[in-house]
Amino acid sequence: MSDHKSEKGLQRADLARRSGCNLETIRYYEKIGMMPDPRPSRTGYRFYEEGHVQRLRFILRARELGFSIDGIRGLLNLVDGGTQTCAEVKERTERHLADIRTKIADLKRIERVLAETSAKCSGAAVPQCPMLDVLTM
Protein backbone atom coordinates (compact mmCIF):
# COMPACT_ATOMS: atom_id res chain seq x y z
CA MET A 1 0.00 0.00 0.00
CA SER A 2 1.68 3.25 -1.08
CA ASP A 3 -1.00 5.85 -0.50
CA HIS A 4 -0.52 8.66 2.01
CA LYS A 5 -2.46 6.86 4.73
CA SER A 6 0.15 4.11 4.93
CA GLU A 7 2.96 6.54 5.85
CA LYS A 8 3.64 7.43 9.46
CA GLY A 9 2.79 10.91 10.70
CA LEU A 10 -0.09 13.31 10.89
CA GLN A 11 -1.62 15.30 8.12
CA ARG A 12 -2.53 18.92 8.81
CA ALA A 13 -6.18 18.01 9.49
CA ASP A 14 -5.02 15.44 12.06
CA LEU A 15 -2.75 18.04 13.65
CA ALA A 16 -5.69 20.42 13.83
CA ARG A 17 -7.89 17.82 15.53
CA ARG A 18 -5.19 16.77 18.00
CA SER A 19 -4.35 20.34 18.97
CA GLY A 20 -7.82 21.90 18.80
CA CYS A 21 -6.49 24.47 16.35
CA ASN A 22 -8.02 25.32 12.99
CA LEU A 23 -6.22 24.71 9.71
CA GLU A 24 -5.81 28.37 8.81
CA THR A 25 -4.16 29.12 12.13
CA ILE A 26 -1.70 26.27 11.58
CA ARG A 27 -0.92 27.65 8.11
CA TYR A 28 -0.41 31.11 9.62
CA TYR A 29 2.00 29.83 12.28
CA GLU A 30 3.91 27.98 9.57
CA LYS A 31 4.01 31.06 7.36
CA ILE A 32 5.45 33.26 10.12
CA GLY A 33 8.00 30.61 11.08
CA MET A 34 6.67 29.60 14.49
CA MET A 35 5.97 26.05 13.37
CA PRO A 36 8.75 24.03 11.78
CA ASP A 37 8.13 22.63 8.34
CA PRO A 38 6.62 19.16 8.32
CA ARG A 39 8.55 16.45 6.60
CA PRO A 40 7.55 15.68 3.03
CA SER A 41 6.59 12.15 2.17
CA ARG A 42 7.41 10.07 -0.88
CA THR A 43 3.92 10.83 -2.17
CA GLY A 44 4.24 14.59 -1.72
CA TYR A 45 2.09 14.85 1.38
CA ARG A 46 3.36 16.75 4.37
CA PHE A 47 3.48 14.82 7.62
CA TYR A 48 3.64 16.25 11.11
CA GLU A 49 5.24 14.56 14.09
CA GLU A 50 4.33 14.52 17.78
CA GLY A 51 6.76 17.42 18.27
CA HIS A 52 4.56 19.55 16.02
CA VAL A 53 1.55 18.76 18.21
CA GLN A 54 3.46 19.73 21.36
CA ARG A 55 4.80 22.92 19.82
CA LEU A 56 1.37 23.95 18.55
CA ARG A 57 -0.16 23.31 21.97
CA PHE A 58 2.61 25.44 23.52
CA ILE A 59 1.81 28.29 21.12
CA LEU A 60 -1.93 28.01 21.68
CA ARG A 61 -1.57 27.95 25.47
CA ALA A 62 0.76 30.95 25.38
CA ARG A 63 -1.82 32.80 23.25
CA GLU A 64 -4.53 31.89 25.79
CA LEU A 65 -2.34 33.48 28.46
CA GLY A 66 -2.12 36.65 26.40
CA PHE A 67 1.43 36.41 25.12
CA SER A 68 1.99 38.27 21.88
CA ILE A 69 3.37 36.55 18.80
CA ASP A 70 6.73 38.21 19.46
CA GLY A 71 6.61 37.12 23.10
CA ILE A 72 5.92 33.54 22.10
CA ARG A 73 8.62 33.69 19.45
CA GLY A 74 11.07 34.80 22.14
CA LEU A 75 10.12 31.90 24.38
CA LEU A 76 10.39 29.46 21.48
CA ASN A 77 13.82 30.83 20.57
CA LEU A 78 14.99 30.10 24.10
CA VAL A 79 13.55 26.57 23.95
CA ASP A 80 14.80 25.89 20.41
CA GLY A 81 18.30 27.05 21.26
CA GLY A 82 18.32 24.94 24.40
CA THR A 83 19.52 28.03 26.25
CA GLN A 84 16.48 28.69 28.39
CA THR A 85 16.88 29.24 32.06
CA CYS A 86 14.10 29.60 34.55
CA ALA A 87 15.41 33.12 35.28
CA GLU A 88 15.01 34.19 31.64
CA VAL A 89 11.55 32.70 31.35
CA LYS A 90 10.52 34.29 34.64
CA GLU A 91 11.78 37.70 33.51
CA ARG A 92 9.75 37.48 30.30
CA THR A 93 6.73 36.29 32.27
CA GLU A 94 7.06 39.11 34.80
CA ARG A 95 7.20 41.67 31.97
CA HIS A 96 4.10 40.14 30.43
CA LEU A 97 2.36 40.11 33.81
CA ALA A 98 3.12 43.81 34.27
CA ASP A 99 1.57 44.52 30.86
CA ILE A 100 -1.52 42.49 31.79
CA ARG A 101 -1.88 44.38 35.07
CA THR A 102 -1.65 47.70 33.21
CA LYS A 103 -4.37 46.55 30.82
CA ILE A 104 -6.56 45.43 33.73
CA ALA A 105 -6.13 48.84 35.40
CA ASP A 106 -7.06 50.55 32.12
CA LEU A 107 -10.12 48.34 31.73
CA LYS A 108 -11.22 49.05 35.31
CA ARG A 109 -10.93 52.80 34.65
CA ILE A 110 -12.95 52.42 31.45
CA GLU A 111 -15.54 50.36 33.30
CA ARG A 112 -15.86 53.02 36.01
CA VAL A 113 -16.32 55.86 33.50
CA LEU A 114 -18.85 53.89 31.49
CA ALA A 115 -20.80 52.82 34.59
CA GLU A 116 -20.89 56.37 35.96
CA THR A 117 -21.94 57.79 32.61
CA SER A 118 -24.55 55.10 32.02
CA ALA A 119 -26.04 55.79 35.46
CA LYS A 120 -26.50 59.46 34.47
CA CYS A 121 -28.27 58.53 31.25
CA SER A 122 -32.06 58.66 31.45
CA GLY A 123 -32.53 56.35 28.51
CA ALA A 124 -35.34 58.62 27.35
CA ALA A 125 -36.02 59.47 23.73
CA VAL A 126 -34.32 62.86 24.02
CA PRO A 127 -31.37 64.25 22.07
CA GLN A 128 -29.25 65.01 25.17
CA CYS A 129 -27.14 62.07 26.30
CA PRO A 130 -24.41 62.02 28.96
CA MET A 131 -22.51 59.35 27.03
CA LEU A 132 -22.22 61.59 23.99
CA ASP A 133 -21.13 64.44 26.27
CA VAL A 134 -18.29 62.27 27.65
CA LEU A 135 -17.21 61.32 24.15
CA THR A 136 -17.07 64.94 22.98
CA MET A 137 -14.89 66.12 25.91
HELIX and SHEET records of a PDB file:
HELIX    1   1 HIS A    4  SER A    6  5                                   3    
HELIX    2   2 ARG A   12  SER A   19  1                                   8    
HELIX    3   3 LEU A   23  LYS A   31  1                                   9    
HELIX    4   4 GLU A   50  GLU A   64  1                                  15    
HELIX    5   5 ILE A   69  GLY A   81  1                                  13    
HELIX    6   6 CYS A   86  LYS A  120  1                                  35    
HELIX    7   7 PRO A  130  LEU A  135  1                                   6    
SHEET    1   A 2 ARG A  39  PRO A  40  0                                        
SHEET    2   A 2 ARG A  46  PHE A  47 -1                                        
END                                                                             
